[in-house]
Structure formats: structure tokens, C-alpha cells
């Protein structure tokens, strides 16, 4: 999500959404936080191969798609648990990968996945280069003007620090006045921090020093080198990273947003996708996927097309 948690963005609607997935990090102190080695076995557990076609649902697919048997998916690949490339060079893994694969199986389709980034997600969907986009995309009213969304997750705006930080919880961005905060390039996290920084100076306090990064490696490097004090980004990414990296402490989140699979505006695929997600919820596959990625707090009870921004 902002990466949206879910991701959020103000630069080209949706285009910056992928960037919001990229993990930033934070901290200060003498000792470095160990790098995320992202072992080859991370996320290898298979939770989707037993999913079978529901013929009643696959019959509702557009005829052209049903005939081809292939679901072309454009996926933003960043960091676990959303979507990442494993060390062994195999296919990407993550909750977005498992959910889209399981949905395709319910609909009797085979996934053909392309790695996408930035504005190419939107342009690719609108140009018909792929039918579905996954990138931990937060549902916003602005984005719903350009795309349709099928709800499959929720995510939040989260914060993390190093273990040696004195910061315990962030309830308001005003607490970040005078601190160095790392976040994703082009996200609304960045925009929110800029607005909060102006309020800091208007109140006679020190501004927030905002550092933005385009990829996960740069974020973690900033953290390890103590160039930022706090990380503000997608809570699911931060929460998961804290379970993998000693020395990184997840604080809390201040809001949650709905996350959706993106399709072209008016696509007849939206309803079948929604029904497929609900089938996965009902048969327990959805719960198994979320448990695998430690994302139980992000669960939905029922999928809908174009949900409101917040759960």
C-alpha cells in the first residue's frame, strides 16, 4: 500500500503507485542493521497449486479470454511480502504473486506475468498489453477515474525505526518535526511529509528532513548508514521486514486503505475476478496465502469492485 499501503501517490494518478511499494528504512546509531539476505527459500511454500477451476465462474469470463486460456498480469516487483525476486533467480514470490496465481486458477487460466514499473502499469492496462495489474495499489477516488479495482487486501501507513531509537509510536506526523524521514520516491507519503514539515515550521519547530529513494536497496543502505531516523511507508512491508531483519523495529500504523487488483476501466473481467477472490476466501486458500506472508491483519471478509478508499 503506498504504496500505497497500500500505495498512494500524487504524481500521475497510479503511476507512482509501484514506487510506493519499495521499502525505505531508518535509524541512527553505530551498529548496522543486517541486510535482508532474502534467502532462496523465503516464500517457497506452495499454497496455490491445489486450487482448481470453478467452471461456473470461468464461464463468466469474456469469450476472448476464455478461448486464450491466458491471463496476462503486469506485476510490480519490489520487496517481500508484496512481490520480490528471490535470490535463486527463480520466478517472483509474494502475496500479489500468490493471489493473482490462485485467482487465475479458479478461472481456469494460466498466468503470463510481466514485470512492470511506474506509468507502464497504467499504460499497459489501457493499451491491452495485460489484463490485470498488481502492485499493492491503494484504491483512491482519483485512481478509480482511470481504472477499476477488485478488492483483495488492506494495508496501512506504517513507521519503523532501529532498535536504538527512542521513538516508540507515531500517532501524528507532527512527532516527526526535526527528524530525518525516509520514504518512497513519488508517493503520497512524501507529499504528506512535505505538508507536515510546513506545519512544523509554521509552529516554530524544526522541519522534517525528507529523503526519498527509488528502490529497496537504497532504502536499506540509508538505514544501515544512519542517514535517516524514521521510515514511513507501507505497513505490511515494514511489519514483515521487522520479522526478517534483526535491529529493525516496527512501530505502528496510523491508517488503513483498501488494496485492489487493477483492470482497465469498464473491463468485463472485474466481476469474474471479484467472484474468484471470494471463492478463495470461502475455500480457505486466501487465509493460507495471508498466513504464509504473515499478513493476517490485512485480510478482507469479502471482495467487491471499486470499494471505498478505507475499509
Buried (B, 14 or more C-beta within 10 A) or exposed (E): BBBBBBBBBBBEBBBBBBBBBBBBBBBBBEEBBEEBEBEEEBBEEEBBEEBEEBEEBBEBBEEEBBEBEEBBBBBBBBBBBBBBBBEEEEEBBBBBBBBBBBBBBBBBBEBEBEEBBBBBBBEBBEEEEBBBBBBBBBBBEEBBEBBBBBBBBBBBBBBBBBEBBEBEEBEEBEBBBEBBBBBBBBBBBBBBBBEBBEBBEEEEEEBBBBBBBBBBBBBBBBBBEBBBBBBBBBBBBBBBBBEBBEBBBBBBBBBBBBBBBBBBBEBBBBBBBBBBBBBBBEBEBBBBBBEBBBBEBBBBEEBBBBBEBEB
